[in-house]
């Protein structure tokens, strides 16, 4: 994991994203790409106004946004100064689209859970469309400590396998990795995942729990009891078998907004 894409959008949760990206980059000696996206402006101005007046109004709105973006950039850049492992990019256009494009050559993309929830700034399908795993940070919290315990939601699916493999650099540094499988045993059992992790020198434990009406509640409770600083899970879509971690489970974990989520498709 050598390239971390940071959503440098200016909002109240910027600090949490920056802290998480900084902690992971420092631990893994990775490079951070801070991506700040400015929107296209279509200012609703009366057509009765002269073209030069409409242009002046649009320029004023753009200048206001650029000034705010510059302040946010300065605060973030100061945090990483004088590190050479930080690169800044500014783009104009749709924020989600720009993140998707740049995630194709990133190993991790750091966003906020709040942006993936209803009426957030990003579509909740982002984890399933991104070219890299997504680290979604909760509204409350001060980043992510890589050495802290990690919980892995395991259902044997392709998405869960991708999340497990994508999280290997973080799992190696965790002092306590636990896999949780809920319901009927999947085709690819949790023992296979434990054997896979052992090949990378990761000693993990596992629990196979009975089926649950609300898998998200069970996962949250397990994360709490494990003192997990991160939950690793597949961002799957609908149409999987009944006991799989469906998109609805991912949705409910996002709605709970309790733990940092490492999501992959």
C-alpha positions as CSV (number, residue, x, y, z in Angstrom):
1,X,0.0,0.0,0.0
2,X,2.1,2.9,-1.3
3,X,-0.5,5.4,-2.6
4,X,-3.3,6.8,-0.5
5,X,-5.9,9.0,-2.2
6,X,-7.4,11.5,0.3
7,X,-10.7,13.2,-0.3
8,X,-9.6,16.8,0.6
9,X,-13.0,18.2,0.3
10,X,-13.5,21.1,2.8
11,X,-16.1,20.2,5.5
12,X,-16.3,19.6,9.2
13,X,-14.9,16.0,8.8
14,X,-11.8,16.9,6.9
15,X,-9.7,16.5,10.0
16,X,-10.7,12.9,10.6
17,X,-9.8,11.9,7.1
18,X,-6.5,13.8,7.2
19,X,-5.6,12.1,10.5
20,X,-6.4,8.6,9.2
21,X,-4.5,9.1,6.0
22,X,-1.5,10.6,7.9
23,X,-1.3,7.7,10.4
24,X,-1.5,5.0,7.7
25,X,1.0,6.8,5.4
26,X,3.4,7.2,8.3
27,X,3.1,3.5,9.2
28,X,3.3,2.1,5.7
29,X,5.7,4.8,4.3
30,X,3.1,5.6,1.7
31,X,2.5,8.7,-0.4
32,X,-0.7,10.7,0.1
33,X,-2.5,12.4,-2.8
34,X,-4.8,15.1,-1.6
35,X,-7.6,15.6,-4.1
36,X,-9.7,18.7,-3.8
37,X,-12.6,19.1,-6.3
38,X,-14.3,22.4,-7.1
39,X,-17.8,22.2,-8.8
40,X,-18.8,23.6,-12.1
41,X,-20.9,26.7,-11.5
42,X,-24.2,27.2,-13.2
43,X,-25.3,30.4,-11.5
44,X,-29.1,31.0,-11.9
45,X,-29.0,34.6,-13.1
46,X,-31.8,36.3,-15.0
47,X,-31.4,36.2,-18.7
48,X,-32.5,39.8,-18.7
49,X,-29.1,40.7,-17.4
50,X,-26.4,41.6,-19.8
51,X,-23.9,38.7,-20.5
52,X,-21.0,40.7,-18.8
53,X,-23.1,41.0,-15.6
54,X,-24.0,37.3,-15.6
55,X,-20.3,36.6,-16.1
56,X,-19.3,38.9,-13.2
57,X,-21.8,37.1,-10.8
58,X,-20.4,33.7,-11.8
59,X,-16.8,34.9,-11.3
60,X,-17.7,36.2,-7.9
61,X,-19.2,32.8,-6.8
62,X,-16.1,31.0,-8.2
63,X,-13.7,33.3,-6.4
64,X,-15.5,32.7,-3.1
65,X,-15.2,29.0,-3.5
66,X,-11.6,29.2,-4.6
67,X,-10.8,31.3,-1.5
68,X,-12.4,28.8,0.8
69,X,-10.6,25.9,-1.0
70,X,-7.3,27.7,-0.7
71,X,-7.7,28.0,3.1
72,X,-8.5,24.3,3.4
73,X,-5.5,23.4,1.3
74,X,-3.2,25.6,3.3
75,X,-4.3,23.9,6.6
76,X,-3.8,20.4,5.1
77,X,-0.5,21.2,3.5
78,X,0.8,22.7,6.8
79,X,-0.1,19.4,8.5
80,X,2.2,17.4,6.2
81,X,5.0,20.0,5.8
82,X,7.9,19.3,5.1
83,X,7.0,15.8,4.0
84,X,7.8,15.0,0.4
85,X,5.3,12.1,0.5
86,X,2.4,14.5,0.0
87,X,1.1,15.6,-3.4
88,X,-1.8,18.0,-4.0
89,X,-4.2,17.9,-6.9
90,X,-7.1,20.2,-7.6
91,X,-9.8,19.3,-10.2
92,X,-13.0,20.9,-11.4
93,X,-16.1,18.8,-11.9
94,X,-18.1,16.1,-10.1
95,X,-16.4,15.1,-6.8
96,X,-17.4,11.4,-7.0
97,X,-16.3,11.1,-10.6
98,X,-12.9,12.6,-9.9
99,X,-12.3,10.3,-6.9
100,X,-13.3,7.3,-9.1
101,X,-10.9,8.3,-11.8
102,X,-7.9,8.8,-9.5
103,X,-8.7,5.7,-7.4
104,X,-7.7,3.6,-10.4
105,X,-4.0,4.2,-9.5
106,X,-4.3,4.3,-5.8
107,X,-4.1,1.6,-3.1
108,X,-6.6,3.1,-0.8
109,X,-9.1,6.0,-0.9
110,X,-10.0,7.8,2.3
111,X,-13.5,9.3,2.6
112,X,-16.1,10.0,5.3
113,X,-18.9,7.7,6.2
114,X,-21.2,10.7,6.4
115,X,-20.6,11.4,2.7
116,X,-21.8,7.8,1.7
117,X,-25.0,8.1,3.7
118,X,-28.4,9.4,2.5
119,X,-28.0,13.0,1.1
120,X,-24.2,12.8,1.5
121,X,-21.8,14.3,-0.9
122,X,-20.9,11.0,-2.5
123,X,-22.9,8.1,-3.9
124,X,-23.2,5.1,-1.6
125,X,-22.2,3.0,-4.6
126,X,-18.7,4.5,-4.5
127,X,-17.1,1.5,-2.7
128,X,-18.4,-0.9,-5.4
129,X,-17.2,1.3,-8.3
130,X,-13.8,2.6,-7.0
131,X,-10.6,1.3,-8.4
132,X,-9.2,0.8,-4.9
133,X,-10.5,-0.2,-1.5
134,X,-12.3,2.6,0.5
135,X,-11.5,3.6,4.0
136,X,-14.7,5.3,5.3
137,X,-14.1,7.3,8.5
138,X,-16.9,7.8,11.0
139,X,-18.2,11.3,12.1
140,X,-16.7,10.9,15.5
141,X,-13.1,9.8,16.0
142,X,-9.6,11.1,15.6
143,X,-8.2,8.9,12.8
144,X,-7.2,5.3,12.8
145,X,-4.3,3.6,14.7
146,X,-2.9,0.8,12.5
147,X,-1.7,-1.3,15.5
148,X,-5.2,-1.5,17.0
149,X,-7.5,-4.6,16.9
150,X,-9.3,-5.2,13.6
151,X,-12.5,-7.2,12.9
152,X,-13.0,-8.9,9.5
153,X,-16.5,-9.8,8.3
154,X,-16.2,-13.0,6.4
155,X,-18.8,-14.7,4.2
156,X,-16.5,-16.3,1.6
157,X,-17.7,-14.0,-1.2
158,X,-15.5,-12.4,-3.8
159,X,-16.0,-9.0,-2.2
160,X,-15.0,-10.3,1.3
161,X,-11.9,-11.9,-0.2
162,X,-11.0,-8.7,-2.0
163,X,-11.4,-6.7,1.2
164,X,-9.2,-9.2,3.2
165,X,-6.5,-9.1,0.6
166,X,-6.6,-5.3,0.2
167,X,-6.3,-4.9,4.0
168,X,-3.3,-7.1,4.3
169,X,-0.8,-4.2,5.0
170,X,-3.0,-3.1,7.9
171,X,-3.7,-6.6,9.2
172,X,0.0,-7.3,9.4
173,X,0.4,-4.4,11.8
174,X,-2.6,-5.0,14.0
175,X,-2.0,-6.6,17.3
176,X,-5.3,-8.6,17.2
177,X,-7.1,-9.7,14.1
178,X,-10.5,-11.5,14.4
179,X,-12.6,-12.9,11.7
180,X,-16.4,-13.3,12.1
181,X,-18.7,-15.5,10.1
182,X,-22.4,-15.3,10.6
183,X,-25.0,-17.9,9.6
184,X,-24.6,-21.0,7.4
185,X,-21.0,-21.9,6.6
186,X,-20.0,-20.3,3.2
187,X,-18.5,-22.3,0.4
188,X,-15.2,-20.8,1.3
189,X,-15.0,-21.3,5.0
190,X,-13.4,-19.1,7.5
191,X,-10.6,-21.7,8.1
192,X,-9.5,-21.0,4.6
193,X,-9.2,-17.3,5.3
194,X,-7.2,-18.1,8.5
195,X,-4.8,-20.3,6.5
196,X,-4.4,-17.5,3.9
197,X,-3.5,-15.0,6.5
198,X,-1.0,-17.4,8.1
199,X,0.9,-17.4,4.8
200,X,1.5,-13.7,5.4
201,X,2.6,-14.2,8.9
202,X,-0.7,-13.0,10.4
203,X,-2.1,-15.0,13.3
204,X,-5.8,-14.4,13.6
205,X,-8.8,-15.8,15.5
206,X,-12.2,-16.6,14.2
207,X,-15.8,-16.9,15.5
208,X,-18.7,-18.6,13.6
209,X,-21.9,-17.1,15.0
210,X,-25.5,-18.2,14.5
211,X,-27.7,-16.6,11.9
212,X,-29.0,-13.1,12.9
213,X,-32.0,-11.1,11.9
214,X,-29.8,-8.0,11.8
215,X,-26.2,-8.9,10.7
216,X,-25.1,-5.2,11.0
217,X,-26.1,-5.2,14.7
218,X,-24.2,-8.4,15.3
219,X,-21.1,-7.0,13.5
220,X,-21.3,-3.8,15.5
221,X,-21.6,-5.7,18.8
222,X,-18.6,-7.9,17.8
223,X,-16.6,-4.8,16.9
224,X,-17.3,-3.2,20.2
225,X,-16.4,-6.3,22.2
226,X,-13.2,-6.7,20.2
227,X,-12.4,-3.0,20.7
228,X,-11.9,-3.0,17.0
229,X,-10.6,0.3,15.5
230,X,-11.5,-1.0,12.0
231,X,-14.1,-3.3,10.4
232,X,-13.0,-4.9,7.1
233,X,-15.9,-6.1,4.9
234,X,-16.9,-6.6,1.3
235,X,-19.0,-4.0,-0.3
236,X,-21.3,-6.4,-2.2
237,X,-24.4,-5.8,-4.2
238,X,-27.7,-7.5,-4.1
239,X,-28.4,-10.9,-5.6
240,X,-26.1,-12.9,-3.3
241,X,-27.2,-15.9,-1.3
242,X,-29.4,-15.3,1.7
243,X,-26.7,-15.4,4.4
244,X,-24.1,-13.3,2.5
245,X,-23.2,-9.8,3.7
246,X,-25.5,-8.0,1.3
247,X,-25.4,-4.4,0.2
248,X,-28.1,-3.8,2.8
249,X,-25.6,-4.8,5.6
250,X,-23.0,-2.4,4.2
251,X,-25.7,0.2,4.1
252,X,-26.7,-0.4,7.7
253,X,-23.1,-0.3,8.9
254,X,-22.7,3.1,7.2
255,X,-25.9,4.3,8.8
256,X,-24.6,3.3,12.2
257,X,-21.5,5.4,11.7
258,X,-19.6,3.9,14.6
259,X,-16.4,2.3,13.2
260,X,-14.0,3.1,10.4
261,X,-14.9,0.7,7.5
262,X,-12.5,-0.8,5.1
263,X,-14.7,-1.7,2.0
264,X,-13.8,-3.5,-1.2
265,X,-15.9,-5.0,-4.0
